[in-house]
């Protein structure tokens, strides 16, 4: 028997519940052949997952209003393994218009000690060591409304420019790309030229002859910085606790879907 989600007026004051509009987009993507005599309702479980991501609490501390904490984590982990959260994000992105102008950037995430020990080693699980400690880096592309279209995870000590071609080619051609000096590289500029994309990227001080760029357009680059700030309102994204890179990426995709595509 499926346990229904509690009525909104009976919900605990500090809990999160997926609203009707978001649920109408999420429900069709969920598995429809799940077993269980007293299976906890999917909407209740997903609300519990989001509560954990937002509050930063441990999975075992998830409020009982959402069902057993082990159920909340197990379903998040199982659907992460199946790629459901990434697929949800991708479906929402693909249903939108292709962005004409895009921005590119990355953000460091401190890896908590509980994130250590993932199978395959730290590098495989997108954790790198540097003077700042152990970190993961989120690379992203957004449109100029700050909506993310692509995410890539790497260890924190990976250079932004090395991931830029992967991000750029994951989308159709755009008219311009906004990036900071970290993306000033001849290889990336050639790639953008081949895609008829204007590079709105200031030159590094080491260049003898600086490339011209649209300084008025460059002022819009802060949209991607604001996107990262909004993502980090989810405490389990602002600090990485997950051992597995796929689970951390799943959390990012779910948070991004709710924050930018389902609100």
C-alpha positions as CSV (number, residue, x, y, z in Angstrom):
1,X,0.0,0.0,0.0
2,X,1.4,3.4,-0.9
3,X,1.6,5.9,1.9
4,X,0.3,9.3,0.8
5,X,2.2,12.5,1.4
6,X,0.9,14.4,4.4
7,X,-1.5,17.3,3.7
8,X,0.4,20.6,3.4
9,X,-1.3,22.2,6.4
10,X,-0.2,19.2,8.5
11,X,3.4,19.4,7.4
12,X,6.2,20.3,9.8
13,X,7.1,24.0,9.5
14,X,10.7,23.5,8.5
15,X,10.1,20.7,5.9
16,X,10.1,20.9,2.1
17,X,7.3,19.5,-0.1
18,X,7.4,19.2,-3.9
19,X,4.6,21.4,-5.2
20,X,2.0,20.4,-7.8
21,X,3.7,22.1,-10.8
22,X,7.1,20.5,-10.1
23,X,5.5,17.1,-9.4
24,X,3.7,17.1,-12.8
25,X,7.1,17.4,-14.5
26,X,8.9,14.9,-12.3
27,X,6.3,12.1,-12.0
28,X,6.3,10.9,-15.7
29,X,10.0,10.3,-15.5
30,X,9.9,8.0,-12.4
31,X,9.9,4.2,-12.6
32,X,6.4,2.8,-12.6
33,X,7.1,-0.8,-11.7
34,X,8.4,-0.4,-8.2
35,X,7.7,-3.3,-5.7
36,X,6.9,-3.0,-2.0
37,X,3.9,-3.9,0.1
38,X,4.0,-0.6,2.0
39,X,6.0,1.4,-0.4
40,X,6.5,5.1,0.6
41,X,5.0,7.5,-1.9
42,X,7.5,8.8,-4.4
43,X,6.5,12.4,-3.9
44,X,7.0,12.2,-0.2
45,X,10.4,10.5,-0.7
46,X,11.6,13.1,-3.2
47,X,10.5,15.9,-0.9
48,X,12.6,14.2,1.8
49,X,15.6,14.0,-0.5
50,X,15.4,17.7,-1.3
51,X,15.0,18.5,2.4
52,X,18.3,16.7,3.1
53,X,20.1,18.5,0.2
54,X,18.7,21.9,1.4
55,X,19.3,21.5,5.1
56,X,22.6,19.7,4.9
57,X,21.5,17.2,7.6
58,X,22.7,13.6,7.6
59,X,20.5,11.1,5.8
60,X,19.6,9.4,9.1
61,X,18.4,12.7,10.5
62,X,15.8,13.2,7.8
63,X,12.5,14.0,9.5
64,X,10.1,11.0,9.9
65,X,7.4,13.0,8.1
66,X,9.0,11.8,4.9
67,X,9.2,8.2,5.8
68,X,12.1,6.0,7.1
69,X,15.4,7.7,6.5
70,X,16.9,4.5,5.1
71,X,14.2,4.6,2.4
72,X,15.0,8.2,1.6
73,X,18.7,7.5,1.0
74,X,18.2,4.2,-0.7
75,X,15.9,5.6,-3.3
76,X,18.1,8.6,-3.9
77,X,21.1,6.3,-4.3
78,X,19.3,3.7,-6.4
79,X,17.9,6.3,-8.8
80,X,21.3,8.0,-9.0
81,X,22.8,4.7,-10.1
82,X,20.1,4.5,-12.8
83,X,20.9,8.1,-13.9
84,X,17.3,9.3,-13.1
85,X,18.3,12.6,-11.6
86,X,20.6,13.5,-14.4
87,X,17.9,12.4,-16.9
88,X,15.4,14.6,-15.2
89,X,17.7,17.6,-15.6
90,X,18.5,16.7,-19.2
91,X,14.8,16.4,-20.2
92,X,14.0,19.8,-18.7
93,X,17.0,21.4,-20.5
94,X,16.2,19.8,-23.9
95,X,12.6,21.0,-23.7
96,X,13.8,24.6,-23.6
97,X,15.0,26.8,-26.4
98,X,18.6,26.6,-27.4
99,X,20.4,29.6,-25.8
100,X,21.8,32.2,-28.2
101,X,24.4,33.4,-25.7
102,X,26.1,31.4,-23.0
103,X,28.5,31.8,-20.0
104,X,31.1,29.4,-18.7
105,X,32.7,29.1,-15.3
106,X,33.6,26.7,-12.5
107,X,33.3,26.7,-8.7
108,X,35.3,24.9,-6.0
109,X,33.4,22.7,-3.5
110,X,35.1,21.7,-0.2
111,X,35.1,17.9,0.2
112,X,34.2,16.9,3.8
113,X,36.2,14.1,5.4
114,X,33.2,11.8,5.0
115,X,33.6,12.1,1.2
116,X,36.8,10.1,1.3
117,X,37.0,6.4,0.5
118,X,34.9,6.2,-2.6
119,X,35.6,3.2,-4.9
120,X,38.4,3.7,-7.4
121,X,40.2,6.5,-5.4
122,X,39.8,10.2,-5.0
123,X,40.6,11.1,-8.7
124,X,38.0,8.7,-10.0
125,X,35.5,10.3,-7.6
126,X,36.4,13.9,-8.6
127,X,38.3,14.9,-5.5
128,X,41.7,16.6,-5.8
129,X,44.2,17.8,-3.3
130,X,45.8,21.3,-3.3
131,X,46.9,23.9,-0.8
132,X,43.3,24.6,-0.1
133,X,42.7,21.0,0.9
134,X,40.5,18.4,-0.8
135,X,38.1,19.8,-3.3
136,X,35.8,19.0,-6.2
137,X,35.2,21.5,-9.0
138,X,31.8,22.0,-10.7
139,X,32.1,23.2,-14.3
140,X,29.0,24.7,-15.9
141,X,27.5,26.5,-18.8
142,X,24.4,28.8,-18.4
143,X,22.3,31.0,-20.6
144,X,22.2,34.7,-19.8
145,X,19.2,34.2,-17.5
146,X,21.5,32.1,-15.3
147,X,19.9,28.8,-16.1
148,X,22.4,25.9,-16.2
149,X,22.5,23.7,-19.3
150,X,25.6,21.5,-18.6
151,X,27.5,20.3,-15.6
152,X,30.8,18.4,-15.4
153,X,32.6,17.4,-12.2
154,X,36.4,17.1,-11.9
155,X,38.9,17.1,-9.0
156,X,39.5,20.6,-7.7
157,X,43.0,20.8,-9.1
158,X,41.9,20.4,-12.8
159,X,42.3,23.6,-14.9
160,X,39.1,25.2,-16.2
161,X,40.4,25.4,-19.7
162,X,40.9,21.7,-20.0
163,X,37.2,21.1,-19.6
164,X,36.0,24.0,-21.7
165,X,35.8,22.1,-25.0
166,X,33.7,19.4,-23.4
167,X,31.2,22.0,-22.1
168,X,31.1,24.0,-25.3
169,X,30.5,21.1,-27.6
170,X,27.8,19.7,-25.4
171,X,25.5,22.4,-26.7
172,X,24.5,23.6,-30.2
173,X,26.4,26.6,-31.6
174,X,25.7,29.9,-29.9
175,X,26.4,33.4,-31.0
176,X,28.8,34.2,-28.1
177,X,30.5,32.7,-25.0
178,X,31.3,34.7,-21.9
179,X,34.2,33.6,-19.8
180,X,36.9,35.0,-17.6
181,X,40.7,35.1,-18.3
182,X,41.1,31.5,-17.3
183,X,39.5,30.6,-20.6
184,X,41.9,32.7,-22.7
185,X,43.6,30.0,-24.7
186,X,44.3,29.7,-28.4
187,X,42.8,26.3,-28.7
188,X,39.4,27.3,-27.2
189,X,39.4,30.5,-29.4
190,X,39.9,28.3,-32.5
191,X,37.1,26.0,-31.4
192,X,34.7,29.0,-30.9
193,X,35.7,30.4,-34.3
194,X,34.9,27.1,-36.0
195,X,31.4,27.2,-34.4
196,X,30.9,30.9,-35.4
197,X,30.8,31.8,-31.7
198,X,32.2,35.1,-30.5
199,X,34.7,34.8,-27.6
200,X,33.7,37.4,-25.0
201,X,36.9,36.6,-23.0
202,X,39.5,39.1,-21.8
203,X,43.1,38.4,-22.6
204,X,45.6,37.4,-20.0
205,X,48.3,39.9,-19.1
206,X,50.9,37.7,-20.6
207,X,49.6,38.1,-24.1
208,X,51.7,40.6,-26.1
209,X,48.7,41.6,-28.2
210,X,45.3,41.4,-26.5
211,X,42.2,40.1,-28.2
212,X,39.4,42.7,-28.4
213,X,36.1,41.7,-26.7
214,X,32.7,43.2,-26.0
215,X,33.1,44.7,-22.6
216,X,29.4,45.6,-22.3
217,X,28.5,42.0,-23.0
218,X,31.1,40.8,-20.5
219,X,29.3,42.5,-17.6
220,X,26.6,39.9,-17.9
221,X,29.1,37.1,-17.0
222,X,28.0,37.5,-13.3
223,X,24.8,35.5,-14.1
224,X,26.8,32.2,-13.9
225,X,28.4,33.3,-10.6
226,X,24.9,34.0,-9.2
227,X,23.8,30.5,-10.4
228,X,26.6,28.9,-8.4
229,X,25.6,31.0,-5.3
230,X,22.0,29.8,-5.7
231,X,23.0,26.2,-6.0
232,X,25.1,26.5,-2.9
233,X,22.0,27.5,-0.9
234,X,21.7,23.7,-0.8
235,X,24.1,22.9,2.0
236,X,24.9,19.4,0.7
237,X,26.2,21.1,-2.5
238,X,28.0,23.9,-0.8
239,X,30.0,21.2,1.0
240,X,30.4,17.7,-0.5
241,X,29.6,14.8,1.8
242,X,29.1,12.2,-0.9
243,X,31.8,9.6,-1.5
244,X,30.6,8.9,-5.0
245,X,30.9,11.5,-7.7
246,X,27.7,10.3,-9.4
247,X,25.7,10.9,-6.2
248,X,27.1,14.4,-5.9
249,X,26.4,15.1,-9.5
250,X,22.9,13.7,-9.0
251,X,22.3,16.1,-6.1
252,X,23.5,19.0,-8.3
253,X,21.1,18.0,-11.1
254,X,18.1,17.7,-8.8
255,X,18.9,21.0,-7.1
256,X,19.4,22.7,-10.4
257,X,16.1,21.3,-11.8
258,X,14.1,22.5,-8.9
259,X,15.9,25.9,-8.6
260,X,16.0,26.9,-12.3
261,X,13.7,24.7,-14.4
262,X,10.7,23.9,-12.2
263,X,10.2,27.1,-10.2
